[in-house]
């Protein structure tokens, strides 16, 4: 991908933009809108800019965006490039694999794994280098569009008001901006799952001959079992080992993140592949995250005035089972930036056109991602039995089909989809190869 140059504009077409939320989506949008030549102020409700969580997988469609934002050198310091992804039964039997390096060559951009805090800090640094200003302790409670449709105000909890030509709600899954746009409460939808997220220091793993292979030969591993699954991969050049354990939700109503009980977590996996209890024995503390989704925002992602729009998890939060939540937010920001790069005046018509194209590019794609995430929940959590055997048979069959243009019909797989979703037989053909620039060009 071509690295973008920042557009130079004069005041007749330069928008003053406020972004609500300094997460991965908000900072990504800030970069894209600054490259489009506009000025950007980011408001964050928390008292400091930080990113919790642990590992994050970045697929080629997302790394394509980050590279076009001029971040390849900055990010390569922190990225690990796993060789492949393995699908295992819960007892540890290898069912099928996908070669990430081969796919990266076909896609033209890499698969990267990061510690979220590193990715987040790089996005923040790039946004500030391009001229973003970021303000903390700035919790937005309302957005009010002006009658003349030229500007809108954000109202902060402390009573202050700020005016902008465009306000972008990137305030995540527990979005206030979404509710403001809808004019009613709209909590995220529970999925019945929660995630235990933990980071292990690899020095201890290296002492165990059964575990050190995980560190020496970085790969992404998925164990699929009854009502639960587990994922792990290496971070920070092999210093850290990221594990996510996905289990039925037992959290009290209203909670979204809690400190987890290590013993309770270990008990859930005691009969699995013996390497998992070994890994969990090295864990000292863990957090539980309730997993929710958000169906797409209807009837529109934007306010009719063209002064207020939304992106990322606020619009279409997905289960993490397609490793695409952050990727969709980054694509949203990039497409929004590309659309607003095309405007030649600050008038309402131009903004409305840009926001209309942005939504037409993004809506169907992000809906498909949310739906496929839900299907993966089902596929990863099958109990042993006929359906699980069918899934494993499909995993093996699709594993033998090479190349993007392969004919699946010949193998009797016509109506099936690959349970290993990123391969060409799953959703790889449209998920990994997506090009934001082409999409905007087509819809414009």
BELURDA-V270228 format. One record per pair of residues at least 12 apart in sequence whose C-alpha atoms are under 6 Angstrom apart, sorted by sequence separation. I is the first residue (numbers start at 1). J is the second residue. D is the distance in Angstrom with one decimal. If there is no record, write none. Layout:
I&J&D  I&J&D
This chain:
85&97&5.5  142&154&5.8  152&164&5.7  220&232&5.8  231&243&5.7  85&98&5.2  142&155&5.0  151&164&5.5  220&233&4.9  231&244&5.2  84&98&5.5  141&155&5.8  151&165&4.4  230&244&5.8  340&354&5.8  84&99&4.4  140&155&5.8  141&156&5.5  230&245&4.5  339&354&5.1  84&100&4.7  140&156&4.4  141&157&5.7  218&234&5.9  230&246&6.0  83&100&5.5  139&156&5.4  229&246&5.2  312&329&4.1  83&101&5.8  139&157&5.6  228&246&5.4  297&315&5.4  228&247&4.7  296&315&5.6  296&316&4.9  404&424&5.4  295&316&5.6  18&40&5.8  21&43&5.8  22&44&5.5  294&316&4.9  336&358&5.6  15&38&5.1  16&39&5.2  17&40&4.9  18&41&4.9  19&42&4.7  20&43&5.0  21&44&4.9  215&238&5.9  294&317&4.7  14&38&5.0  18&42&5.8  293&317&4.8  293&318&4.9  260&286&5.2  260&287&4.8  7&35&6.0  9&37&5.8  259&287&4.6  260&288&5.3  6&35&4.3  7&36&5.4  8&37&5.5  258&287&5.8  7&37&4.7  258&288&5.2  81&112&5.0  257&288&5.6  80&112&5.7  257&289&4.7  79&112&5.6  80&113&5.2  256&289&5.9  79&113&5.6  256&290&5.1  79&114&5.3  202&239&5.6  202&240&5.4  201&240&5.0  200&240&5.7  200&241&5.0  199&241&5.5  199&242&4.7  64&109&5.8  198&243&5.4  306&351&5.6  197&243&6.0  306&352&4.7  197&244&4.6  196&244&5.6  60&109&5.0  196&245&5.0  60&110&5.1  195&245&5.5  60&111&5.4  195&246&4.6  322&373&5.5  59&111&4.8  194&246&5.8  318&370&4.8  321&373&5.3  58&111&5.8  194&247&5.6  58&112&5.0  193&247&5.6  194&248&6.0  319&373&5.4  58&113&5.9  193&248&4.5  194&249&4.8  57&113&4.6  192&248&5.8  193&249&4.4  56&113&5.8  192&249&5.1  56&114&5.3  55&114&5.6  55&115&4.5  56&116&5.8  54&115&5.6  55&116&5.6  54&116&5.7  4&68&5.7  3&68&4.2  2&68&5.6  51&117&5.1  1&68&5.7  3&70&5.4  198&286&5.4  47&136&5.4  47&137&4.9  197&287&5.7  41&132&5.8  45&136&5.9  46&137&5.3  196&287&5.6  40&132&5.2  41&133&4.8  42&134&4.6  43&135&5.1  44&136&4.8  45&137&4.8  196&288&4.6  41&134&5.8  45&138&4.6  195&288&5.6  44&138&5.4  45&139&3.9  195&289&5.0  43&138&5.5  194&289&5.5  24&120&5.9  27&123&5.9  31&127&4.9  194&290&4.4  194&291&5.1  193&291&5.6  191&292&5.4  335&436&5.9  190&292&4.6  189&292&5.3  188&292&5.9  189&293&5.3  188&293&5.9  188&294&5.5  114&235&6.0  90&223&5.1  85&219&5.8  88&222&5.9  89&223&5.5  90&224&5.2  84&219&5.2  85&220&4.5  86&221&4.9  87&222&5.0  88&223&4.7  89&224&5.3  90&225&4.8  82&218&5.1  83&219&5.5  85&221&5.8  82&219&4.7  175&314&5.1  168&308&5.9  173&313&4.9  166&307&4.5  167&308&4.6  168&309&5.0  169&310&4.4  170&311&5.4  172&313&4.7  173&314&5.0  166&308&5.6  168&310&5.3  172&314&4.7  26&170&5.1  17&164&5.6  16&164&5.2  17&165&6.0  19&167&5.9  16&165&5.3  17&166&4.9  18&167&4.8  19&168&4.7  20&169&4.9  21&170&5.1  15&165&5.7  17&167&5.8  20&170&5.4  21&171&4.5  20&171&5.8  228&381&5.1  227&381&4.3  152&307&5.9  226&381&5.1  149&305&5.0  151&307&5.9  224&380&5.1  225&381&5.5  226&382&5.3  226&383&4.1  78&236&5.7  91&272&5.0  92&273&4.6  90&272&5.5  91&273&4.2  55&242&5.8  150&348&5.9  62&327&5.1  57&323&6.0  25&312&5.9  96&395&5.9  96&396&5.5  36&337&5.8  28&330&5.6  32&334&5.3  25&329&4.8  29&333&4.0  33&337&4.6  25&330&5.6  28&333&5.8  32&337&4.7  36&341&4.4  107&433&6.0  13&344&5.3  13&345&4.1  12&345&5.7  13&346&4.9  61&432&4.8  60&432&5.6  61&433&6.0  61&434&5.8
